Amino acid sequence: MKKIKVGIIGCGNISPIYFQAGQKFDILDIVACADLDVSAAQARAEEFNIPKACTVDELLADPEIEIVINLTIPSAHAEVHLKALEAGKHTYGEKPLAIDLNDAEKILALAKEKGLLVGTAPDTFLGGGIQTCRKLIDDGWIGEPIAATAFMMYHGPESFHPNPGFLYQKGAGPMFDMGPYYLTALINLIGPIRRLAGMTKTTFPERSITNDLNYGKTFSVTTPTHVAGLLDFENGAVGTIITSFDVWGTKTPHIEIHGTAGSLIVPDPNTFGGPVYIKRENQVDFVEMPLTHGFTENSRGLGVLDMAYAIFNNRPHRANGELGYHVLELMHGFHIASDEGKYYDVKSSCEKPAPLSMGLQKNALDR
Ligand SMILES: NC(=O)c1ccc[n+]([C@@H]2O[C@H](COP(=O)([O-])OP(=O)(O)OC[C@H]3O[C@@H](n4cnc5c(N)ncnc54)[C@H](O)[C@@H]3O)[C@@H](O)[C@H]2O)c1
């Protein structure tokens, strides 16, 4: 079977699942990895049996590599995407697409000019949980979607991430770090968004690491850590979202979609599986629905697989740059609306990504 050669740039915390994707998914072949810290690349190459560990420039100069997976920290996403495109590679990165909208625009423009694809995480919306929700909505089980709620609230990544400082700087915080999962899921289920309201707050200007590796180390916070927003969807539905690193506990559901004929409880959009619950107008309570689609285990890298098939089959890919750009504008929009004390009119839009087919072969798409 024809495979596409892939290089990974950024060999930190999240990278193992992408290396595993290379071993699992049928047409991906990870042939090289690179990092600013070449020893980190060497360690991953050894761990996952990757033939080459090298510098970023060496990886980009390799003519065999067609797709770059960019797993650097958010402040380096734009630079690495642009370098990859300049080198003639399709590029797929962790979220967000970039920090600044100007940089994100440059990435999309350069890709267009060069005839290359840009993709961005999250790809969890391609998992069996959210694809089942999409099918239920598309098939009319809850009627017309009229409202949505989305809540992501906990006390921050310092409880598990060994170096959480970057998650409290510009371009991160709960909205930029976790918002992409929730906003991408909402866009996939309901559609793009035209107007926002927002209120933000920074509760703790200094925080300390609570996991064992760097326990007690303190770091400063330079971005809002509680972000509340309202969303006006292009189709007229109204959404509410809260993302927070300030909250000690919550029982709010991750995402609910309410329609004219029923309500749907959507699983955690930071995962690929279920459970999915529905309550239609004549039902007494919610019932759990069987999942209609596969990819229910941690399938990070599925967006790259979809991009690889898109390249081979000359079709649009789902976790694409336009969707990532729209999500990035929304995340800025909540902060701008809060700072300016008025609604933010969203300038970008995007297509709802095509749903996946049912009954696909294991670890493959399009067949
Ligand atoms: N850690 C998680 O649980 C998680 C989950 C989902 C998404 N993500 C996203 O994945 C990305 C990476 O996160 P992480 O947790 O792996 O971070 P990390 O700090 O553990 O790893 C990032 C790696 O990128 C390298 N790097 C930084 N700038 C670079 C550059 N310009 N060129 C080459 N290499 C560079 C660093 O040396 C480091 O090894 C972030 O965008 C994050 O939002 C992380």
The ligand as an ORCA input file, in Angstrom:
! r2SCAN-3c Opt
* xyz 0 1
  N       0.704     17.880     26.681
  C      -0.567     17.654     26.395
  O      -1.288     16.933     27.122
  C      -1.179     18.242     25.157
  C      -2.417     17.787     24.768
  C      -2.965     18.249     23.604
  C      -2.282     19.189     22.889
  N      -1.089     19.668     23.273
  C      -0.418     20.698     22.449
  O       0.754     20.128     21.895
  C       1.748     21.147     21.749
  C       2.998     20.705     22.444
  O       2.694     20.514     23.806
  P       3.617     19.624     24.731
  O       2.858     19.434     25.968
  O       4.117     18.442     23.979
  O       4.814     20.662     24.986
  P       6.291     20.320     25.442
  O       6.866     21.577     25.976
  O       6.323     19.080     26.274
  O       7.043     19.936     24.053
  C       7.269     20.864     23.031
  C       8.568     20.480     22.324
  O       8.754     21.365     21.219
  C      10.115     21.765     21.156
  N      10.185     23.055     20.467
  C       9.760     24.258     20.913
  N       9.965     25.203     19.975
  C      10.506     24.581     18.913
  C      10.948     25.024     17.643
  N      10.853     26.306     17.264
  N      11.480     24.107     16.804
  C      11.592     22.800     17.169
  N      11.182     22.327     18.371
  C      10.660     23.205     19.231
  C      10.565     21.808     22.602
  O      11.980     21.707     22.697
  C       9.801     20.623     23.210
  O      10.563     19.434     23.141
  C       1.147     22.435     22.296
  O       0.618     23.181     21.247
  C       0.027     21.931     23.195
  O      -1.022     22.876     23.264
  C      -0.506     19.192     24.395
*
